[in-house]
Amino acid sequence: MKNDQNILLQIEHDKATILLNRPEQHNAINAELISELHDVLDGLAENPEVRFVVIAGQGRSFCAGADISWFANSVNRDKAENWHEYLEMADLLRKINNFPKIVIAAAHKNVLGGGNGILAACDFAVAEKSTAFAFGEVKLGIIPATILPFVAKRLSIQNLKKLMFSGERIWTSEAQAIGLVDFVAADDQRMAVVDKLISELRQVSPAALVACKQLIQKVGLGEVTTESSEYTAAVLADLVESVEGQEGMRAFLDKRKPDWNALKMTEN
């Protein structure tokens, strides 16, 4: 377990759990929390043993959005200073979105403002049934600018308007219906659902999982389109010739499960 001032990090085998650790502030986001998340994600990206990263919150909330005192102090900073701090948040969401491992949000109780950005940037979002979601920025005279591109990957334009224009709360059932949440857990069972999801993902080829995430991202950015035939064919050809691709196809022909762990031991 690695402890920073605002986060806790625990690594168990191939899973790293990042706990937002400002429970008295409902894990509200400030500059220090953002900086610590940048650092811990950089370290996990370089850790070859870690395949899955879980982001969760300590205490009574997943994340209550931006710390109001942090935002309130913006009136004492010049525009360039504020821009730089908000850029750090935007870059953090981009880092989560582009992370080279699978990232899963495990939400409970309250997911407000910027907390929705963290959740939306993850590959999967698990939320307990009683979780509330809201974008209340307009009530403060601002907008959820840095998080909007990441939330927009999950929600339609009309749902963005409904939620962000009003600032009203919705609950997990509606959040799942509109695509903000992927999996619903009973209260206090979010980690059990996360562990079940990770157990299922461990059954697939580690390299293929990462390659599939990368290709999906390129499609989402418009870098790979229906006109990218040569590129997609090359990606598939490379994977077919890879060690894991060969093992997967041999296992299929032999009517057995692929042994990805044995391949890893051989490589080591």
Backbone torsions as a table, in degrees:
resi	resn	phi	psi	omega
1	MET	NA	125.0	176.6
2	LYS	-106.4	128.3	-177.5
3	ASN	-112.4	124.2	168.1
4	ASP	-109.2	-177.9	-177.6
5	GLN	-67.5	-36.6	-172.8
6	ASN	-116.6	-5.2	178.2
7	ILE	-139.8	158.6	171.0
8	LEU	-120.4	141.9	178.2
9	LEU	-125.8	128.4	175.8
10	GLN	-128.5	131.1	178.5
11	ILE	-116.3	124.0	176.8
12	GLU	-126.8	105.9	-179.0
13	HIS	57.9	-113.6	-176.4
14	ASP	-99.5	8.2	-177.9
15	LYS	-116.8	128.4	173.7
16	ALA	-110.9	133.2	177.9
17	THR	-114.5	121.1	175.5
18	ILE	-101.9	119.8	178.2
19	LEU	-106.2	120.1	171.0
20	LEU	-66.0	126.5	-167.1
21	ASN	-125.9	58.0	169.9
22	ARG	-125.8	60.0	-170.3
23	PRO	-59.6	-34.2	-179.6
24	GLU	-68.9	-23.4	177.5
25	GLN	-104.0	17.8	-177.7
26	HIS	54.4	34.6	178.3
27	ASN	58.6	34.8	177.2
28	ALA	-63.1	147.3	-173.6
29	ILE	-84.8	131.9	170.1
30	ASN	-136.2	-179.9	-174.8
31	ALA	-61.9	-37.3	-178.5
32	GLU	-67.1	-42.3	178.1
33	LEU	-62.3	-43.3	178.7
34	ILE	-59.6	-45.7	-178.9
35	SER	-62.6	-42.9	-179.6
36	GLU	-66.1	-37.6	177.9
37	LEU	-65.6	-40.8	175.4
38	HIS	-55.7	-48.9	-175.6
39	ASP	-64.3	-45.5	-176.4
40	VAL	-68.9	-35.7	178.0
41	LEU	-68.0	-38.4	176.7
42	ASP	-59.7	-42.1	179.3
43	GLY	-66.2	-42.1	-179.0
44	LEU	-68.9	-32.0	178.4
45	ALA	-62.5	-30.6	-178.2
46	GLU	-91.3	-5.4	-177.9
47	ASN	-86.5	109.9	-175.2
48	PRO	-69.5	-17.6	-178.5
49	GLU	-80.4	-24.4	-175.7
50	VAL	-86.7	124.9	176.7
51	ARG	-111.8	-23.2	-175.2
52	PHE	-132.1	138.0	177.4
53	VAL	-123.8	127.9	178.4
54	VAL	-111.1	130.6	175.8
55	ILE	-111.4	122.6	-178.2
56	ALA	-140.1	175.6	-178.5
57	GLY	-122.0	140.5	173.5
58	GLN	-79.4	149.5	172.1
59	GLY	82.4	-142.0	-167.0
60	ARG	-90.1	-2.9	-177.9
61	SER	-148.5	155.4	169.1
62	PHE	-69.7	-58.9	178.8
63	CYS	-166.8	125.8	-177.7
64	ALA	-92.3	24.2	178.3
65	GLY	81.1	-157.3	-177.1
66	ALA	-71.4	140.3	174.9
67	ASP	-64.7	121.8	-175.6
68	ILE	-60.2	-36.3	179.5
69	SER	-65.7	-34.9	176.4
70	TRP	-63.7	-47.0	179.2
71	PHE	-66.0	-40.3	-178.4
72	ALA	-61.5	-33.3	179.6
73	ASN	-69.9	-9.4	179.4
74	SER	-62.2	-24.8	-179.9
75	VAL	-69.5	-17.4	179.1
76	ASN	-96.8	0.9	178.8
77	ARG	-112.8	154.6	176.6
78	ASP	-80.7	171.0	-173.7
79	LYS	-60.7	-39.0	-179.0
80	ALA	-64.5	-39.9	178.6
81	GLU	-65.7	-43.8	178.8
82	ASN	-63.3	-43.1	179.8
83	TRP	-58.0	-43.6	-178.2
84	HIS	-63.9	-41.8	-179.9
85	GLU	-67.1	-39.8	179.5
86	TYR	-71.1	-30.6	175.9
87	LEU	-64.3	-36.6	177.3
88	GLU	-60.5	-38.5	177.8
89	MET	-68.4	-45.3	179.1
90	ALA	-61.2	-41.1	178.8
91	ASP	-67.8	-32.6	176.3
92	LEU	-63.8	-44.2	179.0
93	LEU	-64.0	-38.8	177.4
94	ARG	-64.9	-37.6	178.8
95	LYS	-64.4	-42.4	176.8
96	ILE	-63.7	-45.4	-178.5
97	ASN	-61.3	-39.1	-176.1
98	ASN	-97.1	9.7	-173.2
99	PHE	-59.5	138.6	-175.1
100	PRO	-77.9	8.6	174.6
101	LYS	-123.9	173.7	175.9
102	ILE	-82.3	128.3	-177.7
103	VAL	-115.8	130.8	-176.4
104	ILE	-125.9	128.5	174.0
105	ALA	-90.8	136.5	177.7
106	ALA	-120.3	98.0	-169.2
107	ALA	-103.1	150.3	174.5
108	HIS	-151.8	155.9	173.4
109	LYS	60.9	-75.9	-176.0
110	ASN	-132.7	128.0	172.4
111	VAL	-127.2	99.9	-172.6
112	LEU	-119.6	147.4	174.0
113	GLY	47.1	-120.1	-177.4
114	GLY	-60.3	-22.1	175.0
115	GLY	-60.4	-33.9	175.9
116	ASN	-66.7	-31.8	177.0
117	GLY	-66.4	-44.1	176.9
118	ILE	-60.4	-46.9	-179.3
119	LEU	-61.7	-45.9	-176.3
120	ALA	-68.0	-28.1	-180.0
121	ALA	-74.5	-17.4	179.9
122	CYS	-74.8	160.0	178.1
123	ASP	-68.2	-37.4	179.4
124	PHE	-136.4	148.2	177.1
125	ALA	-125.0	121.3	174.1
126	VAL	-107.7	135.6	178.6
127	ALA	-140.4	142.4	175.9
128	GLU	-73.4	156.0	-172.6
129	LYS	-56.9	-35.0	-174.5
130	SER	-89.9	11.2	-177.2
131	THR	-72.4	138.0	176.3
132	ALA	-108.5	141.6	-179.1
133	PHE	-124.7	139.3	177.5
134	ALA	-159.9	151.5	174.2
135	PHE	-120.2	91.6	-172.9
136	GLY	-97.1	13.9	-173.1
137	GLU	-59.7	-39.0	-176.5
138	VAL	-62.3	-24.8	178.4
139	LYS	-72.2	-13.4	178.1
140	LEU	-105.5	4.2	-180.0
141	GLY	83.1	15.5	177.4
142	ILE	-128.8	-176.1	177.9
143	ILE	-134.5	159.8	-179.8
144	PRO	-80.4	61.5	-169.7
145	ALA	-64.7	-49.4	-173.7
146	THR	-69.8	-28.3	-177.2
147	ILE	-91.4	-17.1	-171.1
148	LEU	-58.6	-43.8	-179.6
149	PRO	-59.8	-30.9	-177.4
150	PHE	-81.6	-38.5	175.3
151	VAL	-66.6	-34.6	-179.1
152	ALA	-66.1	-18.9	175.3
153	LYS	-68.4	-22.4	-175.9
154	ARG	-104.9	-28.0	-172.7
155	LEU	-114.6	152.9	174.5
156	SER	-72.7	161.6	177.0
157	ILE	-57.5	-41.4	-178.2
158	GLN	-66.5	-38.6	177.3
159	ASN	-69.0	-33.7	174.1
160	LEU	-60.5	-44.2	179.0
161	LYS	-63.2	-45.6	-177.8
162	LYS	-59.7	-41.9	-176.0
163	LEU	-82.8	-43.0	-172.6
164	MET	-84.7	-26.0	176.1
165	PHE	-73.9	-33.9	-173.9
166	SER	-94.6	-34.2	-175.1
167	GLY	74.2	9.0	-177.3
168	GLU	-76.8	155.1	-179.1
169	ARG	-83.6	147.8	167.6
170	ILE	-126.7	167.8	-177.6
171	TRP	-114.9	173.4	-170.0
172	THR	-55.2	-41.7	-177.7
173	SER	-59.0	-42.8	178.6
174	GLU	-73.3	-37.3	178.5
175	ALA	-60.5	-37.5	176.8
176	GLN	-70.2	-40.0	-177.8
177	ALA	-62.4	-33.4	-178.3
178	ILE	-94.7	-4.2	173.1
179	GLY	102.0	2.4	179.0
180	LEU	-73.9	-30.8	-180.0
181	VAL	-117.5	141.1	179.9
182	ASP	-97.1	-41.7	-175.8
183	PHE	-132.1	138.0	179.4
184	VAL	-105.2	134.4	177.9
185	ALA	-117.0	150.5	170.0
186	ALA	-63.0	156.8	179.8
187	ASP	-57.4	136.2	-178.1
188	ASP	70.0	12.4	-178.9
189	GLN	-119.8	16.7	-175.9
190	ARG	-63.0	-38.3	-178.2
191	MET	-70.3	-30.5	176.4
192	ALA	-65.5	-40.3	177.8
193	VAL	-67.6	-40.1	176.6
194	VAL	-60.5	-45.9	-179.1
195	ASP	-63.6	-36.7	177.4
196	LYS	-65.2	-42.6	178.4
197	LEU	-62.3	-45.9	179.7
198	ILE	-63.4	-39.6	178.1
199	SER	-58.4	-40.1	178.5
200	GLU	-68.9	-39.5	-179.1
201	LEU	-70.3	-24.3	177.3
202	ARG	-68.5	-15.8	-178.0
203	GLN	-79.1	-15.6	-176.4
204	VAL	-98.1	166.4	179.7
205	SER	-61.5	123.2	178.5
206	PRO	-57.1	-43.9	-178.8
207	ALA	-68.1	-40.7	179.8
208	ALA	-65.6	-36.1	179.3
209	LEU	-62.2	-46.0	179.0
210	VAL	-65.7	-42.8	-179.8
211	ALA	-63.7	-38.0	179.3
212	CYS	-66.7	-42.2	177.1
213	LYS	-59.7	-44.4	-178.7
214	GLN	-63.1	-40.7	-179.3
215	LEU	-69.4	-39.9	177.2
216	ILE	-60.3	-41.3	178.7
217	GLN	-63.0	-42.2	179.3
218	LYS	-64.7	-37.7	176.3
219	VAL	-65.1	-44.0	179.7
220	GLY	-61.6	-33.3	179.3
221	LEU	-84.3	-5.1	-178.4
222	GLY	80.6	9.2	179.1
223	GLU	-76.9	-26.7	175.6
224	VAL	-121.5	124.6	-176.9
225	THR	-128.5	-173.4	176.5
226	THR	-65.7	-11.3	178.3
227	GLU	-94.5	1.7	-174.8
228	SER	-94.7	42.4	-173.6
229	SER	-59.3	-44.2	-176.9
230	GLU	-64.4	-39.6	-178.8
231	TYR	-67.0	-49.4	-177.1
232	THR	-65.9	-35.0	177.0
233	ALA	-65.2	-37.6	179.6
234	ALA	-67.9	-40.2	177.6
235	VAL	-59.2	-46.3	-178.8
236	LEU	-65.8	-41.7	-180.0
237	ALA	-62.2	-40.9	178.7
238	ASP	-62.8	-42.4	-178.2
239	LEU	-70.0	-36.6	177.8
240	VAL	-61.6	-36.6	-179.4
241	GLU	-83.6	-9.7	-176.9
242	SER	-72.0	164.1	179.4
243	VAL	-59.9	-44.4	-179.1
244	GLU	-70.4	-36.2	176.5
245	GLY	-62.6	-42.6	178.1
246	GLN	-64.9	-41.9	178.8
247	GLU	-64.2	-41.5	-179.8
248	GLY	-62.6	-42.8	-179.4
249	MET	-73.2	-37.2	176.1
250	ARG	-63.7	-41.3	179.3
251	ALA	-62.8	-40.0	178.3
252	PHE	-61.4	-45.9	-179.5
253	LEU	-67.7	-32.4	179.5
254	ASP	-85.1	-2.4	-179.7
255	LYS	57.7	48.6	176.9
256	ARG	-137.4	170.4	177.0
257	LYS	-84.2	141.0	176.7
258	PRO	-63.1	145.1	179.3
259	ASP	-107.9	84.3	-177.8
260	TRP	-67.9	-33.7	-179.6
261	ASN	-64.4	-38.4	179.0
262	ALA	-64.1	-37.1	177.5
263	LEU	-63.7	-40.8	179.7
264	LYS	-64.2	-41.5	179.3
265	MET	-64.8	-37.1	178.7
266	THR	-64.8	-41.2	180.0
267	GLU	-64.4	-36.0	-179.3
268	ASN	-75.8	NA	NA
